[in-house]
Amino acid sequence: MKSCALKILLCLLLVGPLAACGKRRPPLPPTGRAQQPTDLLTGFQRGSQIILNWPAPPNRSRLQRIDVYRLVEPLSAPLPLTEEEFAARASIVGYLTADQIARADQNLTYTDTLRFSVPVRLRYAVRYVNRAGQPGPFSNILLLEPVTRAPLPPTITQLTESEQAITVTWIAPTANVDGSAPANLIGYNLYRSTNDESPPQRLNSTPITTTQFADRNFRFGQTYTYIVRAVATDSAGAQVESSDSNPARVTPRDVYPPSAPTAVTIAASPGTISLFFPTNPEPDVVGYHIYRTTNPAQPKNQWQRLTRTPQPQTTFQDKEVRPGTRYYYYVTAVDAAGNESQPSEIVSEIAP
């Protein structure tokens, strides 16, 4: 009997705690470790902003956010700084959310707007925080000494179109981002983009020292957007740009007719009058129209056009002529946009 009672007691001791647990709960997800930071954090100044860039991390879905740290110190502070000292003195100035991280392309960007009126030294680092809220180690620490007298942006005032160029004209800034004057600048950089999504490309190799630039590398029918940035130099001689000017957009149209054909010659043979002329110099000329009349006093816009569409050849034979009749001719050139030139010199001949 004692043996049986002991077995029952052991069963109750084993089953009791399990029964007290109630329903089985789903297992908690593993917290995982925080991702290692990037060591490719870079940045630059543009006007009153510091723009930070670094490669997007792998396994972005595991991140809750990315914190951006900044340390502000006087220029007289010692340059050497350990990661522990940075962690103790730096502050979080912003962060990227999980949604921002997921929507980014290959690189992540954070913009820090400065409000310093005296020269300072800045140090930045980023830190990944996983879904469990666990922060990882710091990235490399980026050191910058921003220019407090960076110029304000220029203002584009005019876009002028011609057959050879799109000329951009702007007004120089009169002050700097800290309110000081005159503007601290050595020139300008002009940028152009072909749609809202493509990054703008700089058109000049060295800073432009005037307030105008002629863009000669363009195509008719293509929409272009231009911005200008003023350029200053920092204490080390490196170039620092202002923020963007107002954007200016244009879609140039080819409304420029080619030059009139020249050196038109004429020859007559039985039943035929032939015209000869050299090729027009414009590369977009697609052909020529031939006009004829027997009355030279008739207005040119009333002459008979012998070609239905622009002909690409630089010779023409008129076989619908009556012997003994004098015929007068002129030639026009037509470009790919349909623009027609002024008439050439008039030539005439009597059909034999």
HELIX and SHEET records of a PDB file:
HELIX    1   1 LYS A    2  ALA A   20  1                                  19    
HELIX    2   2 ARG A   60  ARG A   62  5                                   3    
HELIX    3   3 GLU A   83  ARG A   89  1                                   7    
HELIX    4   4 ALA A   98  ARG A  103  1                                   6    
HELIX    5   5 LYS A  300  GLN A  302  5                                   3    
SHEET    1   A 3 THR A  42  ARG A  46  0                                        
SHEET    2   A 3 GLN A  49  PRO A  55 -1                                        
SHEET    3   A 3 ASN A 107  THR A 113 -1                                        
SHEET    1   B 4 SER A  91  THR A  97  0                                        
SHEET    2   B 4 LEU A  63  GLU A  73 -1                                        
SHEET    3   B 4 ARG A 121  ASN A 130 -1                                        
SHEET    4   B 4 PRO A 135  PHE A 138 -1                                        
SHEET    1   C 4 SER A  91  THR A  97  0                                        
SHEET    2   C 4 LEU A  63  GLU A  73 -1                                        
SHEET    3   C 4 ARG A 121  ASN A 130 -1                                        
SHEET    4   C 4 LEU A 142  LEU A 144 -1                                        
SHEET    1   D 3 THR A 155  GLU A 161  0                                        
SHEET    2   D 3 ILE A 166  ILE A 171 -1                                        
SHEET    3   D 3 GLN A 212  ASP A 215 -1                                        
SHEET    1   E 4 GLN A 201  ARG A 202  0                                        
SHEET    2   E 4 GLY A 187  SER A 193 -1                                        
SHEET    3   E 4 TYR A 224  THR A 233 -1                                        
SHEET    4   E 4 GLN A 239  GLU A 241 -1                                        
SHEET    1   F 4 GLN A 201  ARG A 202  0                                        
SHEET    2   F 4 GLY A 187  SER A 193 -1                                        
SHEET    3   F 4 TYR A 224  THR A 233 -1                                        
SHEET    4   F 4 ALA A 248  VAL A 250 -1                                        
SHEET    1   G 3 THR A 265  SER A 269  0                                        
SHEET    2   G 3 THR A 272  PHE A 276 -1                                        
SHEET    3   G 3 THR A 315  ASP A 318 -1                                        
SHEET    1   H 4 GLN A 304  ARG A 305  0                                        
SHEET    2   H 4 VAL A 285  THR A 293 -1                                        
SHEET    3   H 4 ARG A 326  ASP A 335 -1                                        
SHEET    4   H 4 VAL A 347  ILE A 350 -1                                        
END                                                                             
